[in-house]
Amino acid sequence: MEVILAKTAGFCFGVKRAVDTVYKEAGKENVYTYGPIIHNEQVVSDLEKKGVSVLRTKEELEHLEKGTVIIRSHGVAKEIYDLIEKKGLTLVDATCPFVKKIHKVVQKASEEGKKIIIVGSAEHPEVEGIRGWCNGKVEIIANMEDVKEMTLSGPACLVSQTTFNYKKFKDLVEIISQKGYDIEVCNTICNATEERQMEAKSIAANVDAMIVIGDKHSSNSQKLFEISNKECKNTFFVQTLKDLDLKPFESIGKVGITAGASTPQKIIKEVHASMTEKSFEQLLEESLVTIHNGEVVEGTVIDVKPDEIILNIGYKADGILTRNEYSNDSANVDLTTVAKVGDKMETKVLKVNDGEGQVLLTYKRLAAEKGNKRLEEAYENKEVLKAPVAQVLDGGLSVLIDEARVFIPASLVSDSYERDLKKYEGQEIEFVISEFNPRKRRVIGDRKQLLVAAKKEKQKELFEKIEVGMKIDGVVKNVTDFGAFIDLGGADGLLHISEMSWGRVENPKKVFNIGDKVTVLIKDIQGEKIALSLKFPEENPWLTAEEKYKVGNVVTGKVARMTDFGAFVELESGIDALLHVSQIAKEHIDKPSDVLSVGQEITAKVVDFKKDEKKISLSMKALLTDEDKAEE
């Protein structure tokens, strides 16, 4: 008998991750899973023997006083997370990342006021979990009848159960799209599910009999049976080898085997062995020698050197992981500091035979693939990422996320022009993925939009709290010939040269330096423009001028500037007085510059004071006359 075993049979990534998570926690006190961790009785039963109990209802969780609660791979409603946190229990989230992504999609769409449409089985725990992340209206459809009864009056978002039949999903979406509804369609069927279903269909179409191995409660296993049965009427659905009657296969020449995502490899091997009349050990031995280039393998470290790691990967030859294939930053890595004998490592096969009978492995390329998956999720969810700058290039910055490289062009590094990007080297920065196209090696990061958004938020907060007449602290951001721009923590304000002092400022650059901290007065707000001043009303020199400069007082000041009709004398910062040309001396003077110079200190008598007009008149001649009278 020829037996074809599907390459995709058995645990998918999400299930393996969830099962591994529970087995790590098994053995500790008071460990629970909320619902069966996966749809497989054998796995759940084995975990119960190891002390892991199953909480099947919210009421059971509410009565729990202490312990660790592991969220099942199918995910749960948001209220379960909140309840676990409220009760102070330890939470371990084993939700499949693909399901987690759906939770984020429906939560965001609900907040935007969209109706959520879920394609899937209403009774399935994954669908129940997705529903628990929706804040508004939700409709669940599973067939054409549901679509016919569906009515929409506004925008909607459509997602799918990850294990839903891909062809059926496409047919439903096509019918819905013909109705002209405003629907955002998100194909959330897991790639692994789609590949498994396509492979099952292909095998079933070319065999005499088909065996589907899986739990009766497993949605993806049931769908594999439906797909296989459609192509091959001689299809059998079994949970374990005990359910398989071998008699019908005695006269069959070609048999196909596939298995659901929740089916352990041990069960698949047993069924496969029974069909090929080979022992489990023989099949295990065969599985050790069927590695291929590009295959992901797990191995155990048996030796570590500074420049290479040797792993037992269950093959007739050991696997070699060199420093260059460990990390993109290989020049600075001593492998003895990152691995030790006995460690488990997942790597990817570069070459089954490197020319010396050894298997050449890579860690960084596998990490990069996982990193790209991480980047794709971040791109779709508009997630903010954080990573250190790995390299400063001529045109921008390069950062690494799990060995996957992201390029941030210079134009997207900051919200203002950056002349020198070297200051970012080694610095941890935040960014979003604005373009994701790994096939063309274009994964573009954007830091600028985060800075712009943060600045807008700060600007909004600033304008909500400031008003004309308020004093506020700021930092000098730039100085020009006409004034200084002050950063107020969300927006810039202009401190004009005329508002820098009650007195005269010749050049702002001689008064302020970039980075100076100043307290300024909000003089005016026009839209997004803020006018500032350092001329605080309580410091106005004219408040006390009437007493200081009353008529008859003798004062001293410096010549500030001169005209043909007189000289202006600065008595103090902010107060100038006019010394008319006729009041400079007893004799006739054509112009002030004949006897005075700018900066010269003079003494004169106040002969006129007009507070309302802020005018003071001086006379040096009056002093000379007084002196003459005194001599007489």
C-alpha positions as CSV (number, residue, x, y, z in Angstrom):
1,M,0.0,0.0,0.0
2,E,1.2,3.5,-0.9
3,V,0.7,5.9,2.0
4,I,0.9,9.7,1.6
5,L,1.3,11.7,4.8
6,A,0.5,15.4,4.6
7,K,3.5,17.6,5.4
8,T,1.2,20.0,7.3
9,A,-0.4,17.3,9.5
10,G,-0.3,18.0,13.3
11,F,0.3,20.9,15.6
12,C,0.3,24.3,14.0
13,F,2.4,27.1,15.4
14,G,-0.3,28.5,17.7
15,V,-1.3,25.1,19.1
16,K,2.3,24.0,19.7
17,R,3.0,27.3,21.4
18,A,0.0,26.9,23.7
19,V,0.7,23.3,24.5
20,D,4.4,24.0,25.2
21,T,3.3,26.9,27.5
22,V,1.1,24.7,29.6
23,Y,3.6,21.9,29.9
24,K,6.1,24.5,31.2
25,E,3.7,25.5,33.9
26,A,2.6,21.9,34.7
27,G,4.0,20.6,38.0
28,K,3.5,24.0,39.8
29,E,0.7,24.5,42.4
30,N,-2.8,25.6,41.4
31,V,-2.4,25.7,37.6
32,Y,-5.5,26.0,35.5
33,T,-6.5,26.5,31.9
34,Y,-9.6,28.5,31.0
35,G,-11.3,26.0,28.9
36,P,-9.4,23.0,27.3
37,I,-6.1,24.4,26.1
38,I,-6.7,22.8,22.7
39,H,-9.4,20.5,21.2
40,N,-7.7,17.2,21.9
41,E,-8.9,14.9,24.7
42,Q,-5.5,13.0,24.9
43,V,-3.5,16.2,25.5
44,V,-6.0,17.6,28.0
45,S,-6.1,14.3,29.9
46,D,-2.3,14.1,30.0
47,L,-2.1,17.6,31.4
48,E,-4.7,16.8,34.1
49,K,-2.5,13.9,35.2
50,K,0.3,16.5,35.6
51,G,-1.9,18.6,37.8
52,V,-3.4,21.1,35.3
53,S,-7.1,21.6,35.9
54,V,-9.6,23.0,33.4
55,L,-11.9,25.9,34.3
56,R,-15.0,25.5,32.1
57,T,-17.1,28.5,33.2
58,K,-16.8,32.1,34.3
59,E,-18.4,31.0,37.6
60,E,-15.6,28.5,38.3
61,L,-13.1,31.3,37.7
62,E,-14.9,33.7,40.1
63,H,-14.7,31.1,42.9
64,L,-10.9,30.8,42.4
65,E,-8.9,32.3,45.3
66,K,-5.3,31.8,44.0
67,G,-3.3,30.2,41.3
68,T,-2.2,30.6,37.7
69,V,-4.7,30.8,34.9
70,I,-3.6,30.0,31.3
71,I,-5.7,31.4,28.5
72,R,-6.5,28.8,25.9
73,S,-5.2,29.0,22.3
74,H,-8.6,29.9,21.0
75,G,-8.6,33.1,23.1
76,V,-11.3,34.4,25.5
77,A,-13.4,37.6,25.9
78,K,-11.9,40.7,27.4
79,E,-14.0,40.4,30.5
80,I,-12.1,37.2,31.5
81,Y,-8.8,39.1,31.4
82,D,-10.3,41.8,33.6
83,L,-11.7,39.2,36.0
84,I,-8.3,37.5,36.4
85,E,-6.6,40.8,37.0
86,K,-9.3,41.9,39.5
87,K,-8.9,38.7,41.5
88,G,-5.1,39.0,41.5
89,L,-4.5,35.7,39.8
90,T,-1.4,35.0,37.7
91,L,-2.2,35.3,34.0
92,V,-0.4,33.3,31.3
93,D,-1.7,34.2,27.8
94,A,-1.4,31.3,25.4
95,T,-3.8,32.8,22.9
96,C,-2.7,32.1,19.3
97,P,-1.1,35.3,17.9
98,F,-3.4,35.1,14.9
99,V,-6.4,35.1,17.1
100,K,-5.0,37.9,19.2
101,K,-4.7,39.9,16.1
102,I,-8.4,39.5,15.4
103,H,-9.2,40.7,18.9
104,K,-7.3,43.9,18.2
105,V,-9.0,44.4,14.8
106,V,-12.6,44.0,16.1
107,Q,-11.9,46.1,19.2
108,K,-10.6,49.0,17.1
109,A,-13.4,48.7,14.5
110,S,-16.0,48.7,17.3
111,E,-14.5,51.8,18.8
112,E,-14.9,53.5,15.4
113,G,-18.6,52.7,15.5
114,K,-18.5,49.8,12.9
115,K,-20.7,46.8,13.2
116,I,-18.7,43.5,13.5
117,I,-19.5,40.6,11.3
118,I,-17.8,37.3,12.2
119,V,-17.6,34.4,9.7
120,G,-17.6,31.2,11.7
121,S,-19.5,28.9,14.1
122,A,-21.3,30.8,16.8
123,E,-20.7,28.0,19.3
124,H,-17.0,27.8,18.7
125,P,-14.9,29.1,21.6
126,E,-12.7,31.2,19.3
127,V,-15.7,33.0,17.9
128,E,-17.1,33.5,21.5
129,G,-13.7,35.0,22.4
130,I,-13.7,37.3,19.4
131,R,-17.2,38.4,20.2
132,G,-16.1,39.4,23.7
133,W,-13.7,42.1,22.3
134,C,-16.6,43.8,20.4
135,N,-18.2,46.9,22.0
136,G,-21.1,47.3,19.7
137,K,-23.3,45.3,17.3
138,V,-22.1,41.8,16.3
139,E,-23.5,39.4,13.7
140,I,-22.2,35.9,13.1
141,I,-22.6,34.2,9.7
142,A,-21.7,30.7,8.7
143,N,-23.5,30.0,5.4
144,M,-25.4,31.6,2.5
145,E,-28.7,31.6,4.4
146,D,-27.1,33.8,7.1
147,V,-25.9,36.2,4.4
148,K,-29.4,36.5,2.8
149,E,-30.9,37.5,6.2
150,M,-28.1,40.0,6.9
151,T,-29.0,43.7,6.7
152,L,-26.6,46.6,7.2
153,S,-27.3,50.4,7.5
154,G,-23.8,51.6,8.2
155,P,-20.1,50.8,8.0
156,A,-19.0,47.3,9.1
157,C,-15.9,45.2,9.6
158,L,-15.8,41.5,8.6
159,V,-13.4,39.0,10.1
160,S,-13.2,35.2,10.1
161,Q,-12.6,32.4,12.5
162,T,-9.0,31.3,11.8
163,T,-10.0,27.7,10.9
164,F,-12.9,28.5,8.6
165,N,-13.0,26.9,5.2
166,Y,-11.1,29.2,2.9
167,K,-13.1,28.5,-0.2
168,K,-16.4,28.9,1.7
169,F,-15.1,32.2,3.1
170,K,-14.3,33.5,-0.4
171,D,-17.8,32.5,-1.6
172,L,-19.5,34.3,1.3
173,V,-17.4,37.5,0.8
174,E,-18.2,37.5,-2.9
175,I,-21.9,37.4,-2.2
176,I,-21.7,40.1,0.4
177,S,-19.6,42.4,-1.8
178,Q,-22.4,42.2,-4.5
179,K,-24.8,43.8,-2.0
180,G,-22.8,47.1,-2.1
181,Y,-22.4,47.3,1.7
182,D,-19.7,49.5,3.2
183,I,-17.6,46.7,4.7
184,E,-14.0,46.4,5.5
185,V,-13.1,42.8,4.8
186,C,-10.2,41.2,6.8
187,N,-9.1,37.7,5.8
188,T,-8.1,36.4,9.2
189,I,-8.0,32.7,8.2
190,C,-4.7,31.4,9.4
191,N,-2.2,30.7,6.6
192,A,-1.4,27.3,8.2
193,T,-5.1,26.5,8.1
194,E,-5.4,27.5,4.5
195,E,-2.2,25.4,3.5
196,R,-3.5,22.4,5.5
197,Q,-6.9,22.5,3.8
198,M,-5.4,22.9,0.3
199,E,-2.9,20.1,0.9
200,A,-5.7,17.8,2.2
201,K,-7.9,18.6,-0.8
202,S,-4.9,17.8,-3.2
203,I,-4.1,14.5,-1.5
204,A,-7.7,13.4,-1.2
205,A,-8.3,14.0,-4.9
206,N,-5.5,11.5,-5.8
207,V,-6.0,8.6,-3.4
208,D,-8.3,5.6,-2.9
209,A,-9.0,6.4,0.7
210,M,-8.3,9.3,3.1
211,I,-7.8,9.3,6.9
212,V,-8.3,12.5,8.9
213,I,-7.0,12.3,12.4
214,G,-8.3,14.8,14.9
215,D,-10.6,15.5,17.9
216,K,-14.3,15.4,17.2
217,H,-14.7,18.8,18.8
218,S,-11.9,20.4,16.7
219,S,-13.3,22.8,14.1
220,N,-10.3,22.6,11.8
221,S,-10.3,18.8,11.9
222,Q,-14.0,18.7,11.0
223,K,-13.4,21.0,8.1
224,L,-10.5,18.8,6.9
225,F,-12.9,15.9,7.0
226,E,-15.5,17.9,5.0
227,I,-12.9,18.9,2.4
228,S,-11.4,15.5,2.1
229,N,-14.8,13.7,1.9
230,K,-15.9,16.0,-0.9
231,E,-12.8,14.8,-3.0
232,C,-12.8,11.2,-1.7
233,K,-16.0,9.6,-0.5
234,N,-13.9,6.9,1.1
235,T,-12.8,9.2,3.9
236,F,-12.4,8.2,7.6
237,F,-12.4,10.5,10.6
238,V,-10.6,9.1,13.6
239,Q,-9.3,10.5,16.9
240,T,-6.7,7.8,17.6
241,L,-5.5,4.5,16.2
242,K,-8.1,2.7,18.3
243,D,-10.9,4.2,16.2
244,L,-9.4,2.9,12.9
245,D,-10.7,-0.3,11.4
246,L,-7.9,-1.6,9.2
247,K,-10.1,-4.2,7.3
248,P,-11.5,-1.7,4.7
249,F,-7.9,-0.9,3.7
250,E,-6.8,-4.4,2.8
251,S,-7.7,-4.0,-0.9
252,I,-6.8,-0.3,-1.2
253,G,-3.7,0.7,-3.1
254,K,-3.2,4.4,-2.2
255,V,-4.1,6.1,1.1
256,G,-3.7,9.7,2.2
257,I,-3.3,10.8,5.9
258,T,-3.8,14.3,7.3
259,A,-4.4,15.6,10.8
260,G,-5.9,18.6,12.5
261,A,-3.9,21.4,14.1
262,S,-4.6,20.0,17.6
263,T,-3.4,16.4,16.9
264,P,-0.1,15.4,18.6
265,Q,2.6,13.8,16.4
266,K,2.6,10.6,18.5
267,I,-1.0,9.8,17.4
268,I,-0.1,10.6,13.8
269,K,2.9,8.3,13.9
270,E,0.9,5.5,15.3
271,V,-1.7,5.7,12.6
272,H,1.0,6.1,9.9
273,A,2.8,3.0,11.3
274,S,-0.3,0.9,11.2
275,M,-0.8,1.7,7.6
276,T,2.8,1.0,6.5
277,E,3.2,-2.0,8.8
278,K,6.3,-0.3,10.2
279,S,7.1,0.1,13.9
280,F,6.9,3.5,15.6
281,E,10.7,3.3,16.1
282,Q,11.2,2.7,12.4
283,L,9.0,5.7,11.5
284,L,10.8,7.8,14.0
285,E,14.2,6.7,12.5
286,E,12.9,7.6,9.0
287,S,11.8,11.0,10.2
288,L,15.3,11.7,11.4
289,V,16.7,11.4,7.9
290,T,14.2,13.5,5.9
291,I,15.5,16.9,6.5
292,H,15.8,19.3,3.6
293,N,17.3,22.7,2.8
294,G,15.1,25.4,4.3
295,E,13.5,23.1,6.9
296,V,13.2,24.3,10.5
297,V,14.7,21.9,13.0
298,E,15.1,21.8,16.8
299,G,18.4,20.6,18.2
300,T,20.3,20.2,21.5
301,V,23.6,22.0,21.9
302,I,26.4,19.4,22.4
303,D,29.4,21.7,22.1
304,V,30.1,25.5,22.0
305,K,33.1,27.3,20.7
306,P,33.6,31.1,20.4
307,D,32.9,30.9,16.6
308,E,30.5,28.0,16.3
309,I,27.8,25.9,18.0
310,I,27.4,22.2,17.3
311,L,23.9,20.7,17.7
312,N,22.4,17.3,17.7
313,I,19.4,17.7,15.4
314,G,18.4,14.0,15.3
315,Y,20.1,13.5,11.9
316,K,23.0,11.1,11.1
317,A,25.2,14.2,11.1
318,D,25.4,17.0,13.6
319,G,24.3,20.6,12.7
320,I,26.9,23.4,12.6
321,L,25.8,27.0,13.5
322,T,28.6,29.4,12.7
323,R,29.1,32.9,14.2
324,N,28.1,34.5,10.9
325,E,24.9,32.6,10.8
326,Y,24.0,33.3,14.4
327,S,23.6,37.1,14.2
328,N,23.9,40.1,11.9
329,D,26.2,41.5,14.5
330,S,28.5,38.5,14.3
331,A,31.8,40.4,14.7
332,N,31.0,41.3,18.3
333,V,29.5,37.9,19.4
334,D,31.3,35.2,21.4
335,L,29.0,32.2,21.0
336,T,30.1,30.8,24.4
337,T,28.3,33.7,26.0
338,V,24.9,33.0,24.3
339,A,24.6,29.2,24.5
340,K,25.7,26.3,26.7
341,V,25.7,22.5,26.4
342,G,22.2,21.2,26.8
343,D,20.4,24.2,25.5
344,K,17.5,23.7,23.0
345,M,17.7,25.7,19.9
346,E,15.5,26.1,16.8
347,T,17.4,26.7,13.6
348,K,16.9,26.5,9.9
349,V,18.8,24.1,7.5
350,L,21.0,26.0,5.0
351,K,22.7,23.0,3.5
352,V,22.1,19.3,4.3
353,N,25.7,18.6,3.4
354,D,28.2,21.4,3.7
355,G,30.8,19.4,1.7
356,E,32.2,17.7,4.9
357,G,29.2,15.6,5.7
358,Q,27.8,18.1,8.2
359,V,24.5,20.1,8.2
360,L,25.0,23.9,8.0
361,L,22.4,25.8,10.0
362,T,21.3,29.4,10.4
363,Y,19.7,31.1,13.3
364,K,19.7,34.7,12.1
365,R,17.7,33.9,9.0
366,L,15.0,32.0,11.0
367,A,14.9,34.9,13.4
368,A,14.6,37.3,10.5
369,E,11.6,35.4,9.2
370,K,10.0,35.5,12.6
371,G,10.9,39.2,12.8
372,N,9.3,39.8,9.4
373,K,6.1,38.1,10.7
374,R,6.3,40.4,13.7
375,L,6.8,43.4,11.5
376,E,3.9,42.4,9.3
377,E,1.6,42.3,12.4
378,A,2.9,45.6,13.5
379,Y,2.3,47.1,10.0
380,E,-1.3,45.9,9.9
381,N,-2.0,46.9,13.5
382,K,-0.1,50.3,13.2
383,E,1.8,49.2,16.3
384,V,4.5,51.4,17.7
385,L,7.8,49.5,17.8
386,K,11.0,50.3,19.8
387,A,14.5,49.2,18.9
388,P,18.1,50.5,19.0
389,V,19.7,51.9,15.9
390,A,22.0,49.2,14.5
391,Q,23.6,51.3,11.8
392,V,23.7,54.9,10.5
393,L,23.6,55.0,6.7
394,D,24.0,57.8,4.2
395,G,20.3,58.0,3.6
396,G,18.8,57.1,7.0
397,L,18.9,54.7,9.9
398,S,18.8,50.9,10.1
399,V,17.2,49.1,13.0
400,L,16.7,45.4,13.8
401,I,13.6,43.7,15.1
402,D,14.5,40.0,15.8
403,E,17.2,40.1,13.1
404,A,14.7,41.6,10.6
405,R,16.0,44.9,9.2
406,V,13.9,48.1,9.0
407,F,15.1,51.1,7.1
408,I,14.1,54.6,8.3
409,P,14.8,57.2,5.6
410,A,16.4,60.5,6.8
411,S,13.2,62.3,5.8
412,L,11.2,60.2,8.3
413,V,13.7,60.2,11.2
414,S,12.5,63.6,12.6
415,D,9.9,66.2,12.2
416,S,12.6,68.7,11.3
417,Y,15.7,68.6,9.1
418,E,18.5,66.6,10.7
419,R,21.9,67.5,9.3
420,D,23.8,64.7,11.2
421,L,22.2,61.4,12.0
422,K,25.2,60.0,13.8
423,K,23.8,61.1,17.1
424,Y,21.2,58.3,16.8
425,E,23.7,55.5,16.6
426,G,23.0,53.0,19.4
427,Q,20.0,55.1,20.6
428,E,16.7,53.3,21.2
429,I,14.0,54.9,19.1
430,E,10.2,54.4,18.5
431,F,8.7,54.1,15.1
432,V,5.9,52.5,13.0
433,I,6.1,50.5,9.9
434,S,4.8,52.7,7.0
435,E,5.6,50.2,4.2
436,F,5.9,46.4,4.3
437,N,7.1,44.6,1.2
438,P,9.6,41.9,2.2
439,R,9.7,40.5,-1.4
440,K,11.2,43.7,-2.6
441,R,13.2,44.1,0.6
442,R,11.3,47.3,1.4
443,V,10.4,47.5,5.1
444,I,10.2,51.2,5.8
445,G,10.0,52.7,9.3
446,D,8.6,56.1,10.2
447,R,9.5,58.0,13.3
448,K,8.4,61.4,12.0
449,Q,4.6,60.7,12.2
450,L,5.0,59.7,15.9
451,L,6.8,63.0,16.7
452,V,4.2,65.0,14.7
453,A,1.4,63.2,16.5
454,A,3.0,63.7,19.9
455,K,3.6,67.4,19.1
456,K,0.0,67.9,18.1
457,E,-1.2,66.3,21.3
458,K,1.2,68.5,23.3
459,Q,0.1,71.5,21.3
460,K,-3.6,70.7,22.0
461,E,-2.8,70.4,25.8
462,L,-0.8,73.7,25.7
463,F,-3.5,75.7,24.0
464,E,-6.1,74.3,26.4
465,K,-4.3,75.7,29.4
466,I,-2.7,79.0,28.3
467,E,-4.4,82.4,28.0
468,V,-3.4,86.0,27.4
469,G,-1.7,87.6,30.5
470,M,-0.3,84.3,31.8
471,K,3.3,83.7,32.7
472,I,4.9,80.5,31.3
473,D,8.3,78.8,31.3
474,G,10.0,78.0,28.1
475,V,13.3,77.3,26.4
476,V,15.0,79.3,23.7
477,K,14.8,77.3,20.5
478,N,16.2,79.8,17.9
479,V,17.4,83.4,17.9
480,T,17.1,85.7,14.9
481,D,17.8,89.4,14.2
482,F,14.2,90.3,14.9
483,G,13.5,88.1,17.9
484,A,13.7,84.7,19.6
485,F,11.5,81.6,19.2
486,I,10.6,80.1,22.6
487,D,9.6,76.4,23.0
488,L,6.6,76.4,25.4
489,G,6.3,72.6,25.5
490,G,3.9,71.9,22.6
491,A,4.2,75.0,20.5
492,D,6.7,77.9,19.8
493,G,6.0,81.5,20.7
494,L,7.7,84.6,19.2
495,L,9.5,87.0,21.5
496,H,9.9,90.0,19.3
497,I,12.9,92.3,19.8
498,S,10.6,95.1,20.8
499,E,9.2,92.9,23.7
500,M,12.5,91.7,25.1
501,S,12.9,94.6,27.5
502,W,11.3,97.8,28.7
503,G,14.5,99.3,27.4
504,R,16.3,99.0,24.1
505,V,17.8,95.8,22.8
506,E,20.2,96.2,19.9
507,N,20.7,92.6,19.0
508,P,18.8,89.5,20.4
509,K,21.8,87.3,19.8
510,K,23.7,89.2,22.4
511,V,20.9,88.7,25.0
512,F,19.8,85.0,24.4
513,N,21.5,81.7,23.6
514,I,19.8,78.5,22.3
515,G,18.8,76.4,25.3
516,D,18.3,79.3,27.7
517,K,15.4,78.9,30.1
518,V,13.1,81.9,30.3
519,T,9.8,82.9,31.9
520,V,7.7,84.9,29.5
521,L,4.3,86.6,29.4
522,I,1.6,85.5,26.9
523,K,0.9,88.8,25.1
524,D,-1.4,87.6,22.4
525,I,-2.8,84.3,20.8
526,Q,-3.9,84.3,17.2
527,G,-4.9,80.8,16.0
528,E,-1.6,78.8,16.4
529,K,0.5,81.9,16.7
530,I,1.6,83.0,20.2
531,A,3.1,86.4,20.8
532,L,5.4,86.7,23.9
533,S,6.8,89.5,26.0
534,L,9.3,90.1,28.8
535,K,7.8,93.5,29.5
536,F,6.0,92.4,32.7
537,P,3.4,95.1,33.8
538,E,4.5,95.1,37.4
539,E,8.1,95.9,36.2
540,N,7.0,98.9,34.1
541,P,9.5,101.7,35.0
542,W,6.9,104.3,34.4
543,L,5.0,103.1,37.5
544,T,7.5,105.0,39.7
545,A,8.8,107.5,37.2
546,E,6.5,110.4,38.4
547,E,8.3,110.5,41.8
548,K,11.8,109.9,40.4
549,Y,11.6,112.4,37.6
550,K,9.3,115.2,38.8
551,V,10.0,118.7,37.5
552,G,13.0,120.3,39.2
553,N,14.8,117.0,39.9
554,V,18.4,116.7,38.8
555,V,19.1,113.4,37.0
556,T,21.9,111.6,35.3
557,G,21.7,109.5,32.1
558,K,23.4,108.4,29.0
559,V,23.0,109.8,25.5
560,A,21.2,107.0,23.6
561,R,20.7,108.6,20.2
562,M,20.7,112.0,18.6
563,T,18.7,114.0,16.0
564,D,19.1,117.5,14.6
565,F,16.6,118.9,17.1
566,G,18.0,117.2,20.2
567,A,19.4,114.2,22.0
568,F,17.5,111.3,23.7
569,V,18.9,110.5,27.1
570,E,18.3,107.0,28.7
571,L,17.6,107.7,32.4
572,E,17.0,103.9,33.1
573,S,16.0,100.9,31.1
574,G,12.6,101.8,29.4
575,I,12.7,105.6,30.1
576,D,14.2,108.0,27.7
577,A,14.0,111.8,28.0
578,L,14.4,114.5,25.4
579,L,17.3,117.1,25.7
580,H,16.3,119.7,23.2
581,V,19.2,121.3,21.3
582,S,18.3,124.7,22.8
583,Q,18.7,123.3,26.3
584,I,22.2,121.9,25.9
585,A,24.2,125.1,26.5
586,K,23.8,128.9,27.0
587,E,25.3,129.6,23.6
588,H,23.7,128.7,20.3
589,I,24.4,125.1,19.1
590,D,23.6,124.0,15.5
591,K,23.2,120.3,16.3
592,P,23.7,118.1,19.4
593,S,26.5,116.1,17.9
594,D,28.7,119.2,18.0
595,V,29.0,118.9,21.8
596,L,27.6,115.5,22.7
597,S,28.3,111.8,21.7
598,V,26.3,108.6,22.0
599,G,27.1,106.9,25.3
600,Q,28.2,110.0,27.0
601,E,26.9,110.4,30.6
602,I,25.2,113.8,31.2
603,T,23.5,115.5,34.2
604,A,20.5,117.7,33.5
605,K,17.4,119.1,35.2
606,V,13.8,117.8,34.6
607,V,11.9,120.8,33.2
608,D,8.8,118.9,32.0
609,F,7.0,115.6,32.9
610,K,3.9,114.3,31.1
611,K,2.9,110.9,32.6
612,D,0.1,110.1,30.2
613,E,2.2,110.8,27.1
614,K,5.3,109.2,28.7
615,K,7.4,112.3,27.9
616,I,10.1,113.9,29.9
617,S,12.1,117.0,28.9
618,L,15.5,117.8,30.3
619,S,17.7,120.9,30.3
620,M,21.5,121.2,30.9
621,K,21.2,125.0,30.4
622,A,18.9,125.2,33.4
623,L,21.6,123.7,35.6
624,L,24.2,126.2,34.2
625,T,21.8,129.1,35.0
626,D,21.3,127.7,38.6
627,E,25.1,127.6,39.0
628,D,25.4,131.2,37.9
629,K,22.7,132.2,40.4
630,A,24.4,130.3,43.1
631,E,27.7,132.1,42.3
632,E,26.0,135.6,42.4
